Amino acid sequence: MSVFKSALVAGMLLAFSVVAQAQQNKFLDMLPIFKNGKIVDRGVFRDKVPTFEELRANAARIPSYETFIDELLRQAPALRENHILIHHSESQQLSSLTHPRVILFGGGMAFGLADDPRQEERRVEIMQVDPKTYTISMHEIVFHESGPEFVEKPTSCAACHGQNPKPLWNPYDFWPNTFGSAIGFVGTSEETRAYQEIYARRAELPSLRGLKLGAKISQDTENVTAFTQYAHQINLGRFSAQNLGPASGIDDFADPLIAVFSYCAADRYQKANHEKLREFFHPDDAKLLPDLRPIETDMIASRGHFKNFLDRMQERIFPSGEVKFKVDHSRLADETGTLAQIRYVFELAGVDATNLTTSLIANDTLISAPSNTPIDFLGSFYEARPDLFKNVKLVPVDLNDGRKSWMRADCESLKAKSRKIRRRFASTRAWTEFKTDAPMRPVISRCAKCHVEGLGDAFNPAPTIPFDQPAKLATLLQAPQSRLREKIALRIREARGTQAQMPPGQALREEDIDSLLAFLDVLGKPPSH
């Protein structure tokens, strides 16, 4: 991985070792830069990229899908290099090894392009981030013979991104459905051959012909690491702005949270993790703290579930490929304790973090990003709530590349400050085991829990519905005499309040039902030929 993370607790020191080379160093450009205790630059908003509104105002310049791409790259040349290629998309834009979905990213924007012949209608999916509030809006441009149709907040987008949209991308550094799957390297020989084939015919595909593509995938050419950090930073900004405001309940718990973000309470062992965190609470409050270990134990199980899901995905996509780079799933185990502490402090404050993850399926928890999730979170929290840092001593952290972009708190002074404060713990808890349904998650995430991940009733398992494989789902929906959409609609709407209701726990809200059915309608539309 680009940054090997380790918390050296002895002496309350935190060490970072940056071993990135060439292009993999690009993810550092997505980080905010701190100088003299202030954020002076935010990498995710640095590039100038046209917004949905600006593109709509110049609709006459983009009458077709092809002219749109040309005009976008003309206005935002940085996008020629900021791209990833997804050969097995989880979105409503279909893709394959011969026709990958392309994501262009930068400047608080992301554009989804797809040339797959199984979808006749060309559409561009757009994610737009407000640089002031980190509020995300989803849009779409659909290209008809008569010209482009600009659609604000399409109903179908909410099925995956949620009613209050968030970015979607697996934050772990293993992406079996994307070129550059293994920490930015090629994972299998089949992946190498497939990339070589699309590179040879890149001029034939509108989504690829204007991009700067490397002849092979390597540290010098991959962009997946940078995009992962891009989505991660936006998501932390979104969550901090929306969930950690003055009314959230986090204010009284700001010091323990800052301590966790700064690795002040880190230890490799579960019991020690709990004891070290207790030191940041008033002695009388520390006696009342619930046990951290159930959350940490569940997080370990959740991470294993997610990594197994990714391994199975790679085996499904590349069943006979020789593995060229095997991702070591055990190498990031030490971060689990600190990530569990983050979730624990949120629970004490009454902050619901069930929709914090950027994964769509199989991952309900925080997990590593290319840089360092706790330290990144500290920066986003600081940006959202600088008032809570007034009496906190912050020290810069060097990335070993000449930029002191990160910061962390001085642990000893923070501990002394935090131990003086009495706190009232939240009376309700949002945390549940990862196997259970989380109503705050997008509707596709909730449906996949049983129908993809197999985490429902073990004695009465739900039938498999490939929500994680939209191309396969589209085939099922478009099959002659298919009643799949009708059956799903029956279970999520008409059967509400009965034993046949889906999901079985808490019924879907009306807006989630609408978004799921709209998503199915997009996939169920067959080509005219």
C-alpha positions as CSV (number, residue, x, y, z in Angstrom):
1,M,0.0,0.0,0.0
2,S,1.1,3.6,-0.6
3,V,1.3,4.4,3.1
4,F,2.0,1.7,5.6
5,K,0.1,2.6,8.7
6,S,1.4,1.8,12.2
7,A,0.7,3.4,15.6
8,L,3.8,3.4,17.7
9,V,2.2,3.8,21.1
10,A,5.4,3.8,23.1
11,G,6.2,7.4,24.0
12,M,2.8,8.3,22.5
13,L,4.4,8.7,19.1
14,L,2.8,8.1,15.7
15,A,5.0,7.1,12.8
16,F,4.1,7.2,9.2
17,S,6.2,5.7,6.4
18,V,5.5,6.8,2.9
19,V,6.9,4.5,0.3
20,A,4.8,5.7,-2.6
21,Q,6.5,6.2,-5.9
22,A,5.6,8.2,-9.0
23,Q,1.9,8.1,-9.8
24,Q,0.9,6.4,-6.5
25,N,2.1,9.6,-4.8
26,K,-0.8,11.3,-6.6
27,F,-3.2,10.4,-3.8
28,L,-1.4,12.8,-1.6
29,D,-2.7,15.6,-3.9
30,M,-6.2,14.8,-2.6
31,L,-5.3,15.7,1.0
32,P,-6.0,19.1,2.6
33,I,-2.9,21.1,3.4
34,F,-2.5,22.6,6.9
35,K,-0.2,25.5,7.7
36,N,-0.1,27.4,11.0
37,G,-3.2,25.6,12.2
38,K,-5.3,26.5,9.1
39,I,-6.4,24.6,6.0
40,V,-4.9,26.5,3.2
41,D,-5.7,24.1,0.3
42,R,-8.1,21.2,-0.3
43,G,-7.0,18.9,-3.0
44,V,-10.4,17.5,-3.9
45,F,-11.6,21.0,-5.0
46,R,-8.3,22.2,-6.5
47,D,-9.0,21.6,-10.2
48,K,-11.5,23.7,-12.2
49,V,-14.2,21.4,-13.5
50,P,-17.5,22.5,-15.0
51,T,-20.6,21.9,-12.8
52,F,-23.9,20.4,-13.9
53,E,-25.4,23.9,-14.0
54,E,-22.6,25.2,-16.2
55,L,-22.9,22.3,-18.6
56,R,-26.6,22.8,-18.9
57,A,-26.1,26.5,-19.6
58,N,-23.9,25.5,-22.6
59,A,-26.1,22.7,-23.8
60,A,-25.8,23.9,-27.4
61,R,-22.1,22.9,-27.3
62,I,-22.8,19.3,-26.3
63,P,-25.5,17.9,-28.6
64,S,-24.3,14.3,-28.4
65,Y,-22.5,12.0,-26.0
66,E,-19.3,12.2,-28.0
67,T,-19.3,16.0,-28.2
68,F,-20.0,16.1,-24.5
69,I,-16.9,14.2,-23.7
70,D,-14.8,16.3,-26.0
71,E,-16.1,19.5,-24.5
72,L,-15.7,18.3,-20.9
73,L,-12.0,17.4,-21.5
74,R,-11.4,20.7,-23.3
75,Q,-12.8,22.6,-20.3
76,A,-11.1,20.4,-17.7
77,P,-7.9,18.9,-19.2
78,A,-6.9,17.5,-15.8
79,L,-9.7,14.9,-16.2
80,R,-7.6,13.3,-19.1
81,E,-5.4,12.0,-16.4
82,N,-7.9,11.6,-13.5
83,H,-9.8,8.5,-14.4
84,I,-10.5,4.9,-13.4
85,L,-11.8,2.0,-15.6
86,I,-14.4,-0.3,-14.0
87,H,-14.9,-3.5,-15.9
88,H,-17.7,-4.9,-13.7
89,S,-19.6,-2.0,-12.4
90,E,-22.1,-2.1,-9.5
91,S,-24.0,0.9,-10.9
92,Q,-26.9,1.2,-13.3
93,Q,-24.3,1.9,-16.1
94,L,-23.3,-1.5,-17.4
95,S,-19.7,-2.4,-18.2
96,S,-17.5,-5.3,-19.2
97,L,-13.9,-6.2,-19.8
98,T,-14.3,-4.9,-23.4
99,H,-16.4,-1.9,-22.5
100,P,-15.3,-0.5,-19.1
101,R,-17.2,2.2,-17.2
102,V,-15.0,5.3,-16.9
103,I,-15.1,7.6,-13.9
104,L,-13.5,11.0,-14.4
105,F,-12.9,12.9,-11.2
106,G,-11.6,16.2,-9.8
107,G,-12.7,19.6,-8.6
108,G,-15.5,18.2,-6.5
109,M,-17.0,16.4,-9.5
110,A,-17.2,12.9,-10.8
111,F,-18.6,11.8,-14.2
112,G,-19.6,8.3,-15.0
113,L,-19.3,7.3,-18.7
114,A,-20.3,4.0,-20.3
115,D,-20.2,2.7,-23.9
116,D,-21.6,-0.7,-23.2
117,P,-23.6,-1.9,-26.2
118,R,-26.2,-3.6,-24.0
119,Q,-27.5,-0.1,-23.1
120,E,-28.5,1.8,-26.2
121,E,-29.2,5.1,-24.4
122,R,-26.1,7.0,-23.6
123,R,-26.2,8.7,-20.3
124,V,-23.6,10.5,-18.1
125,E,-24.0,10.1,-14.3
126,I,-22.7,13.1,-12.4
127,M,-21.8,13.5,-8.7
128,Q,-21.4,17.1,-7.6
129,V,-20.0,18.3,-4.2
130,D,-20.7,21.7,-2.8
131,P,-17.2,23.0,-1.7
132,K,-18.7,25.0,1.2
133,T,-20.9,22.3,2.8
134,Y,-19.8,19.0,1.2
135,T,-23.4,18.4,0.3
136,I,-23.6,16.0,-2.6
137,S,-26.1,16.1,-5.4
138,M,-26.6,13.6,-8.1
139,H,-27.4,14.5,-11.7
140,E,-27.6,12.9,-15.1
141,I,-27.4,13.9,-18.8
142,V,-29.3,11.6,-21.1
143,F,-28.5,11.9,-24.8
144,H,-31.4,11.5,-27.3
145,E,-31.5,12.0,-31.0
146,S,-33.1,15.4,-30.3
147,G,-30.3,16.4,-28.0
148,P,-29.3,16.2,-24.3
149,E,-31.8,16.0,-21.4
150,F,-30.5,17.4,-18.1
151,V,-32.0,15.5,-15.2
152,E,-31.6,16.9,-11.7
153,K,-31.5,14.4,-8.9
154,P,-32.7,11.3,-10.8
155,T,-34.8,9.0,-8.7
156,S,-32.8,5.9,-9.6
157,C,-29.5,7.4,-8.3
158,A,-30.8,7.3,-4.7
159,A,-31.1,3.6,-4.8
160,C,-27.3,3.3,-4.5
161,H,-26.2,6.7,-3.3
162,G,-29.0,7.2,-0.8
163,Q,-31.7,9.9,-0.4
164,N,-29.0,12.1,1.2
165,P,-26.3,11.2,-1.3
166,K,-22.8,10.0,-0.5
167,P,-19.9,9.0,-2.7
168,L,-19.6,5.3,-3.4
169,W,-16.3,3.4,-3.7
170,N,-14.7,0.6,-1.7
171,P,-12.2,2.3,0.6
172,Y,-10.0,-0.8,0.9
173,D,-7.1,-1.2,-1.6
174,F,-8.4,-4.2,-3.4
175,W,-10.8,-3.6,-6.3
176,P,-11.4,-6.8,-8.2
177,N,-13.9,-5.1,-10.6
178,T,-11.5,-2.4,-11.7
179,F,-8.3,-2.3,-13.7
180,G,-5.4,-1.9,-11.3
181,S,-7.2,-4.1,-8.9
182,A,-4.5,-4.9,-6.4
183,I,-3.2,-1.8,-4.6
184,G,-2.9,-0.2,-8.1
185,F,-1.1,-3.2,-9.5
186,V,-2.5,-5.8,-11.9
187,G,-4.0,-8.7,-9.9
188,T,-4.2,-11.5,-12.5
189,S,-2.9,-12.4,-15.9
190,E,-6.4,-12.2,-17.3
191,E,-6.7,-8.6,-16.1
192,T,-3.4,-7.8,-17.9
193,R,-4.7,-9.3,-21.2
194,A,-8.0,-7.6,-20.9
195,Y,-6.4,-4.2,-20.4
196,Q,-4.0,-4.7,-23.3
197,E,-7.0,-5.4,-25.5
198,I,-8.9,-2.3,-24.6
199,Y,-5.8,-0.2,-24.8
200,A,-5.2,-1.4,-28.4
201,R,-8.7,-0.3,-29.4
202,R,-9.0,2.8,-27.1
203,A,-9.6,5.0,-30.2
204,E,-12.8,3.2,-30.9
205,L,-14.4,3.9,-27.5
206,P,-15.7,7.5,-27.0
207,S,-15.1,7.3,-23.2
208,L,-11.4,6.3,-23.7
209,R,-10.1,8.0,-26.8
210,G,-9.5,11.4,-25.2
211,L,-7.8,10.1,-22.1
212,K,-4.1,9.7,-21.3
213,L,-3.9,5.9,-20.8
214,G,-0.7,4.1,-20.0
215,A,0.3,1.2,-22.2
216,K,0.3,-1.0,-19.1
217,I,-1.0,-0.6,-15.5
218,S,1.8,0.2,-13.1
219,Q,2.6,2.5,-10.2
220,D,3.4,5.1,-12.9
221,T,0.0,5.0,-14.6
222,E,-2.7,3.8,-12.1
223,N,-5.3,6.2,-10.7
224,V,-7.4,3.9,-8.5
225,T,-5.4,4.9,-5.4
226,A,-6.0,8.6,-6.0
227,F,-9.7,8.1,-6.7
228,T,-10.1,6.1,-3.5
229,Q,-8.6,9.0,-1.5
230,Y,-10.7,11.5,-3.4
231,A,-14.0,9.7,-2.6
232,H,-12.8,9.1,1.0
233,Q,-12.0,12.8,1.6
234,I,-15.3,13.9,0.2
235,N,-17.1,11.3,2.4
236,L,-15.4,12.4,5.6
237,G,-16.2,16.0,4.8
238,R,-19.8,15.1,4.1
239,F,-20.2,13.1,7.4
240,S,-18.4,15.7,9.5
241,A,-20.5,18.6,8.2
242,Q,-23.8,16.7,8.4
243,N,-23.4,14.5,11.5
244,L,-21.0,16.3,13.8
245,G,-22.6,19.7,14.0
246,P,-23.5,21.6,17.2
247,A,-26.7,19.7,17.6
248,S,-25.2,16.3,17.1
249,G,-24.1,15.6,20.7
250,I,-20.5,15.3,19.8
251,D,-19.3,18.5,21.5
252,D,-18.9,16.9,25.0
253,F,-17.0,14.1,23.4
254,A,-14.8,16.1,21.1
255,D,-11.6,15.6,23.2
256,P,-11.8,11.8,23.3
257,L,-12.7,11.7,19.6
258,I,-9.7,13.9,18.8
259,A,-7.5,11.6,20.9
260,V,-8.7,8.6,19.0
261,F,-8.1,10.3,15.7
262,S,-4.6,11.1,16.9
263,Y,-3.8,7.5,18.0
264,C,-3.5,8.7,21.6
265,A,-5.3,5.6,22.9
266,A,-4.1,3.1,20.4
267,D,-2.9,-0.4,21.3
268,R,-2.8,-3.7,19.4
269,Y,-4.8,-5.6,22.1
270,Q,-8.5,-5.2,22.7
271,K,-8.4,-4.9,26.5
272,A,-5.6,-2.3,26.3
273,N,-7.5,-0.4,23.7
274,H,-10.4,0.0,26.1
275,E,-8.2,0.9,29.1
276,K,-6.2,3.5,27.2
277,L,-9.4,5.2,25.9
278,R,-10.8,5.3,29.5
279,E,-7.9,7.5,30.4
280,F,-9.4,10.3,28.4
281,F,-12.5,10.4,30.5
282,H,-13.2,11.9,33.9
283,P,-12.4,9.2,36.5
284,D,-16.0,9.0,37.6
285,D,-17.2,8.7,34.0
286,A,-14.6,6.1,33.2
287,K,-16.1,3.7,35.7
288,L,-19.5,3.9,33.8
289,L,-18.1,3.3,30.3
290,P,-19.6,0.3,28.4
291,D,-17.2,-2.3,27.1
292,L,-15.5,-1.4,23.8
293,R,-14.8,-5.1,22.9
294,P,-18.2,-6.0,21.3
295,I,-17.8,-3.2,18.7
296,E,-14.1,-4.2,18.1
297,T,-15.0,-7.9,17.8
298,D,-17.8,-7.2,15.4
299,M,-15.5,-4.9,13.3
300,I,-13.0,-7.7,13.0
301,A,-15.7,-10.0,11.7
302,S,-17.1,-7.4,9.4
303,R,-13.7,-6.8,7.8
304,G,-13.2,-10.5,7.3
305,H,-16.6,-10.7,5.7
306,F,-15.8,-7.9,3.3
307,K,-12.4,-9.2,2.3
308,N,-13.9,-12.7,1.6
309,F,-16.6,-11.0,-0.6
310,L,-13.8,-9.3,-2.6
311,D,-11.9,-12.5,-3.0
312,R,-15.0,-14.2,-4.3
313,M,-15.6,-11.4,-6.7
314,Q,-12.1,-11.8,-8.1
315,E,-12.6,-15.5,-8.6
316,R,-15.9,-14.9,-10.4
317,I,-14.5,-12.3,-12.8
318,F,-11.1,-14.0,-13.4
319,P,-11.8,-17.7,-12.7
320,S,-8.7,-19.0,-14.5
321,G,-6.3,-16.2,-14.3
322,E,-2.9,-16.6,-12.8
323,V,-2.6,-14.4,-9.7
324,K,0.2,-11.9,-10.3
325,F,-0.2,-9.8,-7.1
326,K,-1.9,-11.3,-4.1
327,V,-3.2,-8.7,-1.6
328,D,-2.2,-9.6,1.9
329,H,-5.5,-9.1,3.9
330,S,-3.7,-9.4,7.3
331,R,-1.4,-6.5,6.9
332,L,-3.8,-3.8,8.1
333,A,-5.1,-5.6,11.2
334,D,-3.5,-3.2,13.6
335,E,-5.8,-0.3,12.5
336,T,-8.9,-2.2,13.7
337,G,-8.7,-1.0,17.3
338,T,-8.5,2.6,16.5
339,L,-11.4,2.4,14.0
340,A,-13.5,0.6,16.6
341,Q,-12.7,3.4,19.0
342,I,-14.0,6.0,16.6
343,R,-17.3,4.1,16.3
344,Y,-17.4,3.7,20.1
345,V,-17.1,7.4,20.8
346,F,-19.8,8.1,18.2
347,E,-22.0,5.7,20.1
348,L,-21.3,7.4,23.4
349,A,-22.3,10.8,21.9
350,G,-25.4,9.4,20.2
351,V,-24.0,10.0,16.7
352,D,-25.4,7.5,14.1
353,A,-22.5,6.2,12.0
354,T,-24.3,3.4,10.3
355,N,-24.1,5.2,6.9
356,L,-20.5,6.3,7.2
357,T,-19.0,3.7,4.9
358,T,-18.5,4.5,1.2
359,S,-19.0,0.8,0.2
360,L,-22.3,-0.1,-1.5
361,I,-22.2,-3.8,-0.5
362,A,-20.6,-6.1,2.1
363,N,-18.9,-3.4,4.1
364,D,-20.6,-1.6,6.9
365,T,-17.6,-0.2,8.6
366,L,-14.6,2.1,8.3
367,I,-11.7,0.6,6.7
368,S,-8.3,1.8,5.4
369,A,-7.9,4.4,2.7
370,P,-4.6,5.0,0.8
371,S,-3.4,7.5,3.4
372,N,-4.6,7.2,7.0
373,T,-8.2,7.2,7.9
374,P,-8.1,8.5,11.6
375,I,-5.7,11.3,10.7
376,D,-7.8,12.2,7.6
377,F,-10.9,12.2,9.8
378,L,-9.2,14.5,12.2
379,G,-8.7,17.0,9.4
380,S,-12.3,16.8,8.3
381,F,-13.5,17.2,11.8
382,Y,-11.3,20.2,12.2
383,E,-12.6,21.8,9.0
384,A,-16.2,21.2,10.1
385,R,-15.8,22.2,13.8
386,P,-12.8,24.5,14.4
387,D,-14.5,25.8,17.5
388,L,-13.9,22.5,19.2
389,F,-10.1,22.8,18.7
390,K,-9.5,26.2,20.3
391,N,-7.6,24.8,23.3
392,V,-6.2,21.7,21.6
393,K,-2.5,21.7,20.9
394,L,-2.0,20.5,17.3
395,V,1.3,19.4,15.8
396,P,2.1,18.9,12.1
397,V,2.8,15.5,10.7
398,D,5.3,15.2,7.8
399,L,4.3,12.8,5.0
400,N,8.0,12.3,4.3
401,D,7.6,14.0,0.9
402,G,8.3,17.5,2.1
403,R,4.7,18.4,2.8
404,K,3.4,18.7,6.3
405,S,-0.2,18.2,5.2
406,W,-1.4,16.2,8.2
407,M,-1.8,17.2,11.8
408,R,-2.5,15.4,15.1
409,A,-3.1,16.4,18.7
410,D,-0.6,16.5,21.4
411,C,-1.8,13.5,23.5
412,E,-0.6,14.4,27.0
413,S,-2.0,18.0,27.1
414,L,-5.3,16.7,25.5
415,K,-5.6,13.9,28.1
416,A,-5.2,16.4,31.0
417,K,-7.8,18.7,29.4
418,S,-10.3,15.9,28.7
419,R,-10.1,14.2,32.1
420,K,-11.6,17.4,33.8
421,I,-14.9,17.2,31.9
422,R,-17.9,15.3,33.1
423,R,-20.0,13.9,30.3
424,R,-23.6,12.6,29.8
425,F,-23.7,9.5,27.7
426,A,-26.3,9.1,25.0
427,S,-29.3,7.0,26.1
428,T,-29.8,5.3,22.8
429,R,-27.4,3.3,20.6
430,A,-27.3,3.2,16.8
431,W,-24.7,0.4,16.6
432,T,-25.7,-3.1,15.8
433,E,-23.8,-6.1,14.5
434,F,-22.8,-5.9,10.9
435,K,-25.1,-8.8,9.9
436,T,-28.2,-6.9,10.8
437,D,-30.2,-4.5,8.6
438,A,-29.3,-0.8,8.9
439,P,-32.2,1.4,7.8
440,M,-30.0,4.4,7.3
441,R,-28.1,2.7,4.5
442,P,-29.2,3.1,0.8
443,V,-31.9,0.7,-0.4
444,I,-29.5,-1.4,-2.5
445,S,-27.2,-1.9,0.4
446,R,-30.1,-3.1,2.6
447,C,-31.5,-5.5,-0.1
448,A,-28.0,-6.9,-0.7
449,K,-27.6,-7.8,2.9
450,C,-29.8,-10.9,2.5
451,H,-30.0,-11.4,-1.3
452,V,-26.2,-11.0,-2.1
453,E,-24.3,-11.4,1.2
454,G,-26.5,-14.2,2.6
455,L,-26.7,-12.6,6.0
456,G,-30.5,-13.0,6.6
457,D,-32.3,-15.9,8.3
458,A,-30.0,-18.9,8.1
459,F,-33.0,-21.3,8.4
460,N,-35.0,-19.5,5.7
461,P,-32.4,-18.0,3.4
462,A,-33.5,-15.3,0.9
463,P,-33.2,-16.1,-2.8
464,T,-30.2,-14.7,-4.6
465,I,-30.8,-11.5,-6.5
466,P,-27.6,-10.1,-8.0
467,F,-27.8,-6.5,-6.9
468,D,-23.9,-6.6,-6.9
469,Q,-23.9,-7.5,-10.6
470,P,-26.2,-5.1,-12.5
471,A,-25.4,-6.7,-15.9
472,K,-26.6,-10.1,-14.6
473,L,-29.6,-8.4,-13.0
474,A,-30.4,-6.6,-16.3
475,T,-30.4,-10.0,-18.1
476,L,-32.9,-11.4,-15.5
477,L,-35.1,-8.3,-15.8
478,Q,-35.2,-8.3,-19.6
479,A,-35.8,-12.1,-20.0
480,P,-39.0,-13.0,-21.8
481,Q,-42.0,-13.3,-19.4
482,S,-39.8,-12.1,-16.5
483,R,-41.8,-11.1,-13.4
484,L,-38.8,-10.2,-11.3
485,R,-39.6,-6.5,-11.0
486,E,-43.2,-7.3,-10.3
487,K,-42.2,-9.8,-7.5
488,I,-39.8,-7.3,-5.9
489,A,-42.4,-4.5,-6.1
490,L,-44.9,-6.8,-4.4
491,R,-42.5,-7.6,-1.5
492,I,-41.4,-4.1,-0.9
493,R,-44.7,-2.2,-1.3
494,E,-47.8,-4.3,-1.2
495,A,-46.5,-6.7,1.4
496,R,-45.5,-4.1,3.9
497,G,-46.6,-5.0,7.4
498,T,-46.9,-8.7,6.6
499,Q,-44.5,-11.6,7.0
500,A,-43.8,-11.4,3.2
501,Q,-42.4,-7.8,3.6
502,M,-38.9,-7.2,2.3
503,P,-36.7,-6.3,4.1
504,P,-38.2,-8.3,7.0
505,G,-37.2,-5.9,9.8
506,Q,-38.0,-2.3,9.0
507,A,-40.1,-1.6,5.9
508,L,-38.7,0.6,3.2
509,R,-39.7,4.3,3.1
510,E,-41.8,5.3,0.1
511,E,-39.0,7.3,-1.5
512,D,-36.7,4.2,-1.2
513,I,-39.2,2.1,-2.9
514,D,-39.5,4.6,-5.7
515,S,-35.7,4.7,-6.2
516,L,-35.3,0.9,-6.2
517,L,-38.0,0.5,-8.8
518,A,-36.6,3.3,-10.9
519,F,-33.2,1.6,-10.7
520,L,-34.7,-1.7,-11.9
521,D,-36.5,0.1,-14.7
522,V,-33.2,1.5,-16.0
523,L,-31.6,-2.0,-16.0
524,G,-34.8,-3.6,-17.4
525,K,-34.9,-1.5,-20.5
526,P,-33.6,-3.6,-23.4
527,P,-31.8,-2.3,-26.5
528,S,-34.2,-1.8,-29.5
529,H,-32.2,-4.2,-31.7
